[in-house]
Amino acid sequence: MRAMKFFSEGLCAFLAVALAATAASAHTGVGATSGLAAGLAHPVFGLDHLIVMLAVGLWAGQLGGRARLALPLSFFGLIAAGMALAVALPVLAVSELAVLATVIALGLLVGLEVRLSTTLAALLVGGFALVHGHVHGAEVPATASGLAYGAGVLTTTALLLAGGVALRAMLGRAAARVAGLAAVAVGGILAAA
């Protein structure tokens, strides 16, 4: 009975996330990329980005202690750096594959409840954030509307990271792990599509 309860909790949590988003649409050339409203909405409606940001928060919550703050701060700071970097560097053909790899990797980190030092975990999620930031930044026009869009993306990113930490506090340990493994499955499906 306990096994069924944690499975259903994790599945419900994951389905709530999946139903709130569309297929991987947070990629270069897809969707509106100007203005604050478009920036606020963009990370929520790209399933890959949504899962990664929530998974960073989930993993931070699993690690506990300083990691609850260090991982989201690392991700937030480096997604902003990745967005800025995209202005100078072109989008690489592997960008979408790299984004999907981060979905799978973070799903595994949460699903297997991998324990790393806070420093190493923050560096790892920071690397993932650079990938996501670069993809988001490559979409932004070099105008005032583009700056508003970037501010919107960063605002939603901060909220999703905090939401992931809060979600971990609400979910039981096993349910969080199931949600992580479900993220792996979704990453695999998106990669195969």
C-alpha positions in Angstrom: 0.0 0.0 0.0 2.8 2.4 0.8 4.5 1.6 -2.5 1.3 2.5 -4.4 0.9 5.7 -2.4 4.4 7.1 -3.2 4.0 6.0 -6.8 0.7 7.8 -7.2 2.1 10.9 -5.5 5.1 11.0 -7.8 3.0 10.3 -10.8 0.5 13.1 -9.9 3.3 15.6 -9.4 4.9 14.8 -12.7 1.6 14.8 -14.6 0.7 18.2 -13.1 4.0 19.5 -14.6 3.6 17.7 -17.9 0.0 18.8 -18.4 0.9 22.4 -17.7 3.4 22.5 -20.6 3.4 21.8 -24.3 6.0 19.7 -26.1 9.6 21.0 -26.3 8.9 24.5 -27.6 11.5 26.4 -25.8 14.0 26.3 -28.6 15.4 28.8 -31.1 12.9 30.1 -33.6 9.8 28.8 -31.8 7.2 31.0 -30.1 7.2 34.7 -29.3 10.5 36.0 -28.2 9.9 39.6 -27.4 8.3 41.4 -24.6 8.0 40.7 -20.9 4.8 38.5 -21.2 6.4 36.2 -23.7 9.5 35.9 -21.5 7.5 35.1 -18.4 5.6 32.4 -20.3 8.4 30.9 -22.3 10.1 28.6 -19.7 6.7 27.3 -18.5 5.5 26.2 -22.0 8.8 24.4 -23.0 8.5 21.1 -21.3 12.2 20.4 -21.3 13.0 23.7 -19.6 10.2 23.4 -17.1 11.3 19.9 -16.1 14.9 21.0 -15.7 14.2 24.0 -13.5 11.8 22.0 -11.3 14.3 19.1 -11.1 17.1 21.5 -10.0 14.9 22.5 -7.1 13.9 18.9 -6.3 17.5 17.8 -6.3 18.5 20.8 -4.1 15.8 19.8 -1.7 17.0 16.2 -1.7 20.6 17.3 -0.9 19.3 19.7 1.8 21.4 22.1 3.8 23.3 24.7 1.8 22.4 23.0 -1.5 18.8 24.2 -1.2 20.0 27.7 -1.9 23.3 27.1 -3.7 21.9 25.0 -6.6 19.1 27.4 -7.5 21.4 30.4 -7.2 24.0 28.7 -9.4 21.4 27.8 -12.0 19.9 31.2 -12.0 23.3 33.0 -12.3 24.5 30.8 -15.1 21.3 30.8 -17.1 21.7 34.6 -17.2 25.3 34.2 -18.2 24.3 31.7 -20.9 21.7 34.1 -22.3 24.3 36.9 -22.5 26.8 34.5 -24.1 24.3 33.7 -26.8 24.5 37.2 -28.1 28.2 36.6 -29.0 28.2 33.0 -29.9 25.9 31.4 -32.5 23.5 28.6 -31.7 25.2 25.2 -32.2 23.4 22.4 -33.9 23.7 20.3 -30.7 22.0 22.9 -28.5 18.6 21.0 -28.6 20.3 17.7 -27.9 22.3 19.2 -25.1 19.1 20.6 -23.5 17.4 17.2 -23.7 20.5 15.6 -22.2 20.2 17.9 -19.2 16.5 16.7 -18.8 17.7 13.1 -18.6 20.7 13.8 -16.4 18.7 15.9 -13.9 16.0 13.3 -13.9 18.5 10.6 -13.1 20.1 12.8 -10.4 16.7 13.2 -8.7 15.4 9.7 -9.5 18.5 8.0 -8.1 18.9 10.6 -5.3 22.5 11.1 -6.2 24.6 12.6 -3.4 27.3 15.1 -4.4 29.0 17.8 -2.5 27.2 21.1 -2.6 30.0 22.6 -4.6 30.1 19.9 -7.2 26.3 19.8 -7.5 26.2 23.6 -8.0 28.9 23.4 -10.7 27.0 20.7 -12.5 23.6 22.5 -12.5 25.5 25.6 -13.5 26.8 23.9 -16.5 23.3 22.7 -17.4 22.1 26.3 -16.9 24.6 27.6 -19.4 23.1 25.3 -22.0 19.6 26.4 -21.2 20.6 30.1 -21.1 22.3 29.9 -24.4 19.2 28.4 -26.1 17.0 31.0 -24.5 19.4 33.8 -25.3 19.7 32.8 -28.9 16.0 33.5 -29.3 16.1 37.1 -28.0 16.1 40.0 -30.4 18.7 42.7 -29.7 16.1 45.3 -28.8 14.5 46.8 -25.7 11.7 44.2 -26.2 14.4 41.5 -26.1 15.7 42.8 -22.8 12.1 42.7 -21.4 11.8 39.1 -22.7 15.1 38.1 -21.0 13.9 39.7 -17.7 10.7 37.6 -18.0 12.6 34.4 -18.6 14.8 35.1 -15.6 11.8 35.9 -13.4 10.0 32.7 -14.3 13.2 30.7 -13.9 13.6 32.0 -10.3 10.0 31.0 -9.5 10.3 27.6 -11.0 13.6 26.9 -9.1 11.9 27.9 -5.9 8.9 25.9 -6.9 11.1 22.8 -7.3 12.5 23.2 -3.8 9.0 23.7 -2.4 7.7 20.7 -4.3 10.4 18.5 -2.8 9.3 19.7 0.7 5.7 18.6 -0.1 6.5 15.3 -1.7 7.8 12.3 0.1 11.3 11.0 -0.6 10.0 8.1 -2.8 7.5 10.3 -4.7 10.3 12.8 -5.6 12.4 9.9 -6.9 9.5 8.7 -9.1 9.1 12.2 -10.4 12.8 12.2 -11.3 12.6 8.9 -13.1 9.5 10.2 -15.0 11.5 13.1 -16.1 14.1 10.7 -17.6 11.3 9.0 -19.5 10.0 12.3 -20.9 13.5 13.4 -21.8 13.9 10.1 -23.7 10.6 10.6 -25.5 11.5 14.2 -26.5 14.9 13.1 -27.7 13.3 10.4 -29.9 10.7 12.8 -31.3 
